[in-house]
Amino acid sequence: MLEVRLRAQCYPTEDRDKVVRAMRSMFPDAEVSGESVISGHSRSIDEFGKLLSKQRIRDAARAVMRKHMRGRTTSFRLNKQVAAIGKVSFSDESHPLGDIEVEITSDELESAIDRVAPNTRAGERE
């Protein structure tokens, strides 16, 4: 079973609905709650995978997700402002308005990563 947990700070200068839309642009089935800290829960990474493919960043996404694997879990941050326009941008450093923290847990994590971010480099092996 796959589980996605999301978390984002919603600052007083931000519109909560826009932060929620940013989260759901990546994970449309996310159930969200909270006001100043918005938490979400999803069971699908399919839309996230489609966005990675559309933007042609599957190899970069694969590297980020594999780099942060710890057992059955991988975690990473997405730029909240970029997510608001339906695009994926991984964050290595924090941004003024914060990021969306994503944690994906699965008994078959490597298979899940392979499905949403397959290795597209011809002839390369991991």
Rosetta constraint file for C-alpha pairs under 8 A:
AtomPair CA 1 CA 106 HARMONIC 5.70 0.50
AtomPair CA 1 CA 107 HARMONIC 6.38 0.50
AtomPair CA 1 CA 108 HARMONIC 7.94 0.50
AtomPair CA 2 CA 43 HARMONIC 5.72 0.50
AtomPair CA 2 CA 44 HARMONIC 7.14 0.50
AtomPair CA 2 CA 104 HARMONIC 7.20 0.50
AtomPair CA 2 CA 105 HARMONIC 5.77 0.50
AtomPair CA 2 CA 106 HARMONIC 4.46 0.50
AtomPair CA 2 CA 107 HARMONIC 7.23 0.50
AtomPair CA 3 CA 41 HARMONIC 7.30 0.50
AtomPair CA 3 CA 42 HARMONIC 6.08 0.50
AtomPair CA 3 CA 43 HARMONIC 4.83 0.50
AtomPair CA 3 CA 44 HARMONIC 7.33 0.50
AtomPair CA 3 CA 104 HARMONIC 5.79 0.50
AtomPair CA 3 CA 105 HARMONIC 5.24 0.50
AtomPair CA 3 CA 106 HARMONIC 6.42 0.50
AtomPair CA 4 CA 41 HARMONIC 5.64 0.50
AtomPair CA 4 CA 42 HARMONIC 4.92 0.50
AtomPair CA 4 CA 43 HARMONIC 5.86 0.50
AtomPair CA 4 CA 44 HARMONIC 7.26 0.50
AtomPair CA 4 CA 45 HARMONIC 7.78 0.50
AtomPair CA 4 CA 102 HARMONIC 6.93 0.50
AtomPair CA 4 CA 103 HARMONIC 5.66 0.50
AtomPair CA 4 CA 104 HARMONIC 4.54 0.50
AtomPair CA 4 CA 105 HARMONIC 6.44 0.50
AtomPair CA 5 CA 39 HARMONIC 7.40 0.50
AtomPair CA 5 CA 40 HARMONIC 5.73 0.50
AtomPair CA 5 CA 41 HARMONIC 4.76 0.50
AtomPair CA 5 CA 42 HARMONIC 6.55 0.50
AtomPair CA 5 CA 102 HARMONIC 5.83 0.50
AtomPair CA 5 CA 103 HARMONIC 5.13 0.50
AtomPair CA 5 CA 104 HARMONIC 6.50 0.50
AtomPair CA 6 CA 23 HARMONIC 7.60 0.50
AtomPair CA 6 CA 38 HARMONIC 7.96 0.50
AtomPair CA 6 CA 39 HARMONIC 5.49 0.50
AtomPair CA 6 CA 40 HARMONIC 4.63 0.50
AtomPair CA 6 CA 41 HARMONIC 6.12 0.50
AtomPair CA 6 CA 100 HARMONIC 6.62 0.50
AtomPair CA 6 CA 101 HARMONIC 5.57 0.50
AtomPair CA 6 CA 102 HARMONIC 4.82 0.50
AtomPair CA 6 CA 103 HARMONIC 6.56 0.50
AtomPair CA 7 CA 37 HARMONIC 6.99 0.50
AtomPair CA 7 CA 38 HARMONIC 5.62 0.50
AtomPair CA 7 CA 39 HARMONIC 4.46 0.50
AtomPair CA 7 CA 40 HARMONIC 6.22 0.50
AtomPair CA 7 CA 100 HARMONIC 5.69 0.50
AtomPair CA 7 CA 101 HARMONIC 5.07 0.50
AtomPair CA 7 CA 102 HARMONIC 6.79 0.50
AtomPair CA 8 CA 19 HARMONIC 7.74 0.50
AtomPair CA 8 CA 37 HARMONIC 5.81 0.50
AtomPair CA 8 CA 38 HARMONIC 5.28 0.50
AtomPair CA 8 CA 39 HARMONIC 6.63 0.50
AtomPair CA 8 CA 98 HARMONIC 7.18 0.50
AtomPair CA 8 CA 99 HARMONIC 6.15 0.50
AtomPair CA 8 CA 100 HARMONIC 4.75 0.50
AtomPair CA 8 CA 101 HARMONIC 6.24 0.50
AtomPair CA 9 CA 36 HARMONIC 5.92 0.50
AtomPair CA 9 CA 37 HARMONIC 4.54 0.50
AtomPair CA 9 CA 38 HARMONIC 6.21 0.50
AtomPair CA 9 CA 97 HARMONIC 7.99 0.50
AtomPair CA 9 CA 98 HARMONIC 6.53 0.50
AtomPair CA 9 CA 99 HARMONIC 7.54 0.50
AtomPair CA 9 CA 100 HARMONIC 7.84 0.50
AtomPair CA 10 CA 14 HARMONIC 6.17 0.50
AtomPair CA 10 CA 15 HARMONIC 7.66 0.50
AtomPair CA 10 CA 16 HARMONIC 6.29 0.50
AtomPair CA 10 CA 19 HARMONIC 6.91 0.50
AtomPair CA 10 CA 35 HARMONIC 6.87 0.50
AtomPair CA 10 CA 36 HARMONIC 4.78 0.50
AtomPair CA 10 CA 37 HARMONIC 5.72 0.50
AtomPair CA 10 CA 38 HARMONIC 6.76 0.50
AtomPair CA 11 CA 36 HARMONIC 6.37 0.50
AtomPair CA 11 CA 97 HARMONIC 7.27 0.50
AtomPair CA 12 CA 36 HARMONIC 7.70 0.50
AtomPair CA 14 CA 18 HARMONIC 7.65 0.50
AtomPair CA 14 CA 19 HARMONIC 7.63 0.50
AtomPair CA 15 CA 19 HARMONIC 6.68 0.50
AtomPair CA 16 CA 20 HARMONIC 6.26 0.50
AtomPair CA 16 CA 35 HARMONIC 7.01 0.50
AtomPair CA 17 CA 21 HARMONIC 6.07 0.50
AtomPair CA 18 CA 22 HARMONIC 6.11 0.50
AtomPair CA 18 CA 84 HARMONIC 6.74 0.50
AtomPair CA 19 CA 23 HARMONIC 6.41 0.50
AtomPair CA 19 CA 80 HARMONIC 7.30 0.50
AtomPair CA 19 CA 84 HARMONIC 7.04 0.50
AtomPair CA 20 CA 24 HARMONIC 6.17 0.50
AtomPair CA 20 CA 32 HARMONIC 7.32 0.50
AtomPair CA 20 CA 38 HARMONIC 7.69 0.50
AtomPair CA 21 CA 25 HARMONIC 5.89 0.50
AtomPair CA 21 CA 84 HARMONIC 6.51 0.50
AtomPair CA 22 CA 26 HARMONIC 7.06 0.50
AtomPair CA 22 CA 80 HARMONIC 6.51 0.50
AtomPair CA 22 CA 81 HARMONIC 7.63 0.50
AtomPair CA 22 CA 83 HARMONIC 4.88 0.50
AtomPair CA 22 CA 84 HARMONIC 4.06 0.50
AtomPair CA 22 CA 85 HARMONIC 7.19 0.50
AtomPair CA 22 CA 86 HARMONIC 6.92 0.50
AtomPair CA 23 CA 27 HARMONIC 6.19 0.50
AtomPair CA 23 CA 28 HARMONIC 7.63 0.50
AtomPair CA 23 CA 30 HARMONIC 7.59 0.50
AtomPair CA 23 CA 40 HARMONIC 8.00 0.50
AtomPair CA 23 CA 80 HARMONIC 7.94 0.50
AtomPair CA 23 CA 83 HARMONIC 7.05 0.50
AtomPair CA 23 CA 84 HARMONIC 7.72 0.50
AtomPair CA 23 CA 100 HARMONIC 7.24 0.50
AtomPair CA 24 CA 28 HARMONIC 4.20 0.50
AtomPair CA 24 CA 29 HARMONIC 6.87 0.50
AtomPair CA 24 CA 30 HARMONIC 6.09 0.50
AtomPair CA 25 CA 83 HARMONIC 6.74 0.50
AtomPair CA 25 CA 84 HARMONIC 7.19 0.50
AtomPair CA 25 CA 85 HARMONIC 7.96 0.50
AtomPair CA 25 CA 86 HARMONIC 5.36 0.50
AtomPair CA 26 CA 47 HARMONIC 6.10 0.50
AtomPair CA 26 CA 48 HARMONIC 5.00 0.50
AtomPair CA 26 CA 51 HARMONIC 7.63 0.50
AtomPair CA 26 CA 83 HARMONIC 7.23 0.50
AtomPair CA 26 CA 86 HARMONIC 7.04 0.50
AtomPair CA 26 CA 88 HARMONIC 7.79 0.50
AtomPair CA 27 CA 42 HARMONIC 6.68 0.50
AtomPair CA 27 CA 44 HARMONIC 6.94 0.50
AtomPair CA 27 CA 45 HARMONIC 6.56 0.50
AtomPair CA 27 CA 46 HARMONIC 7.98 0.50
AtomPair CA 27 CA 47 HARMONIC 6.24 0.50
AtomPair CA 27 CA 48 HARMONIC 6.36 0.50
AtomPair CA 28 CA 47 HARMONIC 7.24 0.50
AtomPair CA 29 CA 42 HARMONIC 5.92 0.50
AtomPair CA 29 CA 43 HARMONIC 7.59 0.50
AtomPair CA 29 CA 44 HARMONIC 7.33 0.50
AtomPair CA 30 CA 40 HARMONIC 5.74 0.50
AtomPair CA 30 CA 41 HARMONIC 5.15 0.50
AtomPair CA 30 CA 42 HARMONIC 4.46 0.50
AtomPair CA 30 CA 43 HARMONIC 7.76 0.50
AtomPair CA 31 CA 40 HARMONIC 5.33 0.50
AtomPair CA 31 CA 41 HARMONIC 5.31 0.50
AtomPair CA 31 CA 42 HARMONIC 6.54 0.50
AtomPair CA 32 CA 38 HARMONIC 6.62 0.50
AtomPair CA 32 CA 39 HARMONIC 5.49 0.50
AtomPair CA 32 CA 40 HARMONIC 4.14 0.50
AtomPair CA 32 CA 41 HARMONIC 6.56 0.50
AtomPair CA 33 CA 38 HARMONIC 5.63 0.50
AtomPair CA 33 CA 39 HARMONIC 5.52 0.50
AtomPair CA 33 CA 40 HARMONIC 6.49 0.50
AtomPair CA 34 CA 38 HARMONIC 4.54 0.50
AtomPair CA 34 CA 39 HARMONIC 6.26 0.50
AtomPair CA 45 CA 49 HARMONIC 6.20 0.50
AtomPair CA 45 CA 116 HARMONIC 7.28 0.50
AtomPair CA 46 CA 50 HARMONIC 6.33 0.50
AtomPair CA 46 CA 116 HARMONIC 6.89 0.50
AtomPair CA 47 CA 51 HARMONIC 6.26 0.50
AtomPair CA 48 CA 52 HARMONIC 6.34 0.50
AtomPair CA 48 CA 116 HARMONIC 7.36 0.50
AtomPair CA 49 CA 53 HARMONIC 6.27 0.50
AtomPair CA 49 CA 115 HARMONIC 7.69 0.50
AtomPair CA 49 CA 116 HARMONIC 4.21 0.50
AtomPair CA 49 CA 117 HARMONIC 6.53 0.50
AtomPair CA 50 CA 54 HARMONIC 6.04 0.50
AtomPair CA 50 CA 116 HARMONIC 7.40 0.50
AtomPair CA 51 CA 55 HARMONIC 6.05 0.50
AtomPair CA 51 CA 87 HARMONIC 6.96 0.50
AtomPair CA 51 CA 88 HARMONIC 6.98 0.50
AtomPair CA 52 CA 56 HARMONIC 5.92 0.50
AtomPair CA 52 CA 57 HARMONIC 5.28 0.50
AtomPair CA 52 CA 58 HARMONIC 5.26 0.50
AtomPair CA 52 CA 61 HARMONIC 7.27 0.50
AtomPair CA 52 CA 88 HARMONIC 7.03 0.50
AtomPair CA 52 CA 116 HARMONIC 7.51 0.50
AtomPair CA 52 CA 117 HARMONIC 7.14 0.50
AtomPair CA 53 CA 57 HARMONIC 6.41 0.50
AtomPair CA 53 CA 58 HARMONIC 5.91 0.50
AtomPair CA 53 CA 117 HARMONIC 7.67 0.50
AtomPair CA 55 CA 87 HARMONIC 7.77 0.50
AtomPair CA 55 CA 88 HARMONIC 7.91 0.50
AtomPair CA 57 CA 61 HARMONIC 6.08 0.50
AtomPair CA 58 CA 62 HARMONIC 5.90 0.50
AtomPair CA 58 CA 116 HARMONIC 7.54 0.50
AtomPair CA 58 CA 117 HARMONIC 4.60 0.50
AtomPair CA 58 CA 118 HARMONIC 6.57 0.50
AtomPair CA 58 CA 119 HARMONIC 7.32 0.50
AtomPair CA 58 CA 120 HARMONIC 7.43 0.50
AtomPair CA 59 CA 63 HARMONIC 6.20 0.50
AtomPair CA 59 CA 117 HARMONIC 6.49 0.50
AtomPair CA 59 CA 118 HARMONIC 7.14 0.50
AtomPair CA 59 CA 119 HARMONIC 5.94 0.50
AtomPair CA 59 CA 120 HARMONIC 6.49 0.50
AtomPair CA 59 CA 121 HARMONIC 7.70 0.50
AtomPair CA 60 CA 64 HARMONIC 6.33 0.50
AtomPair CA 61 CA 65 HARMONIC 6.11 0.50
AtomPair CA 61 CA 90 HARMONIC 7.88 0.50
AtomPair CA 61 CA 117 HARMONIC 6.44 0.50
AtomPair CA 62 CA 66 HARMONIC 5.97 0.50
AtomPair CA 62 CA 113 HARMONIC 6.66 0.50
AtomPair CA 62 CA 114 HARMONIC 7.78 0.50
AtomPair CA 62 CA 117 HARMONIC 5.26 0.50
AtomPair CA 62 CA 118 HARMONIC 7.11 0.50
AtomPair CA 62 CA 119 HARMONIC 7.36 0.50
AtomPair CA 63 CA 67 HARMONIC 5.88 0.50
AtomPair CA 64 CA 68 HARMONIC 6.42 0.50
AtomPair CA 64 CA 76 HARMONIC 7.32 0.50
AtomPair CA 65 CA 69 HARMONIC 6.38 0.50
AtomPair CA 65 CA 74 HARMONIC 5.92 0.50
AtomPair CA 65 CA 75 HARMONIC 6.87 0.50
AtomPair CA 65 CA 76 HARMONIC 7.01 0.50
AtomPair CA 65 CA 113 HARMONIC 7.26 0.50
AtomPair CA 66 CA 74 HARMONIC 7.22 0.50
AtomPair CA 66 CA 113 HARMONIC 7.85 0.50
AtomPair CA 68 CA 74 HARMONIC 5.24 0.50
AtomPair CA 68 CA 75 HARMONIC 5.88 0.50
AtomPair CA 68 CA 76 HARMONIC 7.07 0.50
AtomPair CA 69 CA 73 HARMONIC 5.66 0.50
AtomPair CA 69 CA 74 HARMONIC 4.24 0.50
AtomPair CA 69 CA 75 HARMONIC 7.08 0.50
AtomPair CA 70 CA 74 HARMONIC 6.04 0.50
AtomPair CA 72 CA 105 HARMONIC 5.53 0.50
AtomPair CA 72 CA 106 HARMONIC 5.51 0.50
AtomPair CA 72 CA 107 HARMONIC 5.85 0.50
AtomPair CA 72 CA 108 HARMONIC 7.29 0.50
AtomPair CA 72 CA 109 HARMONIC 5.86 0.50
AtomPair CA 73 CA 103 HARMONIC 6.81 0.50
AtomPair CA 73 CA 104 HARMONIC 5.56 0.50
AtomPair CA 73 CA 105 HARMONIC 4.34 0.50
AtomPair CA 73 CA 106 HARMONIC 6.60 0.50
AtomPair CA 73 CA 109 HARMONIC 6.98 0.50
AtomPair CA 74 CA 103 HARMONIC 5.79 0.50
AtomPair CA 74 CA 104 HARMONIC 5.39 0.50
AtomPair CA 74 CA 105 HARMONIC 6.63 0.50
AtomPair CA 75 CA 101 HARMONIC 7.39 0.50
AtomPair CA 75 CA 102 HARMONIC 5.49 0.50
AtomPair CA 75 CA 103 HARMONIC 4.25 0.50
AtomPair CA 75 CA 104 HARMONIC 6.22 0.50
AtomPair CA 76 CA 90 HARMONIC 7.30 0.50
AtomPair CA 76 CA 91 HARMONIC 7.60 0.50
AtomPair CA 76 CA 101 HARMONIC 6.10 0.50
AtomPair CA 76 CA 102 HARMONIC 5.42 0.50
AtomPair CA 76 CA 103 HARMONIC 6.67 0.50
AtomPair CA 77 CA 90 HARMONIC 5.83 0.50
AtomPair CA 77 CA 91 HARMONIC 5.29 0.50
AtomPair CA 77 CA 92 HARMONIC 7.37 0.50
AtomPair CA 77 CA 99 HARMONIC 5.94 0.50
AtomPair CA 77 CA 100 HARMONIC 5.50 0.50
AtomPair CA 77 CA 101 HARMONIC 4.54 0.50
AtomPair CA 77 CA 102 HARMONIC 5.87 0.50
AtomPair CA 78 CA 83 HARMONIC 7.20 0.50
AtomPair CA 78 CA 88 HARMONIC 6.78 0.50
AtomPair CA 78 CA 89 HARMONIC 5.57 0.50
AtomPair CA 78 CA 90 HARMONIC 4.57 0.50
AtomPair CA 78 CA 91 HARMONIC 5.39 0.50
AtomPair CA 78 CA 99 HARMONIC 5.50 0.50
AtomPair CA 78 CA 100 HARMONIC 5.06 0.50
AtomPair CA 78 CA 101 HARMONIC 6.50 0.50
AtomPair CA 78 CA 102 HARMONIC 7.45 0.50
AtomPair CA 79 CA 83 HARMONIC 6.20 0.50
AtomPair CA 79 CA 88 HARMONIC 7.46 0.50
AtomPair CA 79 CA 89 HARMONIC 5.52 0.50
AtomPair CA 79 CA 90 HARMONIC 6.11 0.50
AtomPair CA 79 CA 91 HARMONIC 5.76 0.50
AtomPair CA 79 CA 95 HARMONIC 7.38 0.50
AtomPair CA 79 CA 98 HARMONIC 7.30 0.50
AtomPair CA 79 CA 99 HARMONIC 4.87 0.50
AtomPair CA 79 CA 100 HARMONIC 6.39 0.50
AtomPair CA 80 CA 84 HARMONIC 6.24 0.50
AtomPair CA 80 CA 97 HARMONIC 7.46 0.50
AtomPair CA 80 CA 98 HARMONIC 6.63 0.50
AtomPair CA 80 CA 99 HARMONIC 4.80 0.50
AtomPair CA 80 CA 100 HARMONIC 5.58 0.50
AtomPair CA 81 CA 85 HARMONIC 7.25 0.50
AtomPair CA 81 CA 97 HARMONIC 7.79 0.50
AtomPair CA 82 CA 86 HARMONIC 6.85 0.50
AtomPair CA 82 CA 87 HARMONIC 5.62 0.50
AtomPair CA 82 CA 88 HARMONIC 6.61 0.50
AtomPair CA 82 CA 89 HARMONIC 6.43 0.50
AtomPair CA 83 CA 87 HARMONIC 5.00 0.50
AtomPair CA 83 CA 88 HARMONIC 5.83 0.50
AtomPair CA 83 CA 89 HARMONIC 7.29 0.50
AtomPair CA 91 CA 99 HARMONIC 7.44 0.50
AtomPair CA 94 CA 98 HARMONIC 5.99 0.50
AtomPair CA 94 CA 99 HARMONIC 6.74 0.50
AtomPair CA 95 CA 99 HARMONIC 6.63 0.50
AtomPair CA 105 CA 109 HARMONIC 6.72 0.50
AtomPair CA 106 CA 112 HARMONIC 7.64 0.50
AtomPair CA 108 CA 112 HARMONIC 6.38 0.50
AtomPair CA 109 CA 113 HARMONIC 6.23 0.50
AtomPair CA 110 CA 114 HARMONIC 6.10 0.50
AtomPair CA 111 CA 115 HARMONIC 6.12 0.50
AtomPair CA 112 CA 116 HARMONIC 6.47 0.50
AtomPair CA 113 CA 117 HARMONIC 5.56 0.50
AtomPair CA 113 CA 118 HARMONIC 7.08 0.50
AtomPair CA 114 CA 118 HARMONIC 4.50 0.50
AtomPair CA 114 CA 119 HARMONIC 7.24 0.50
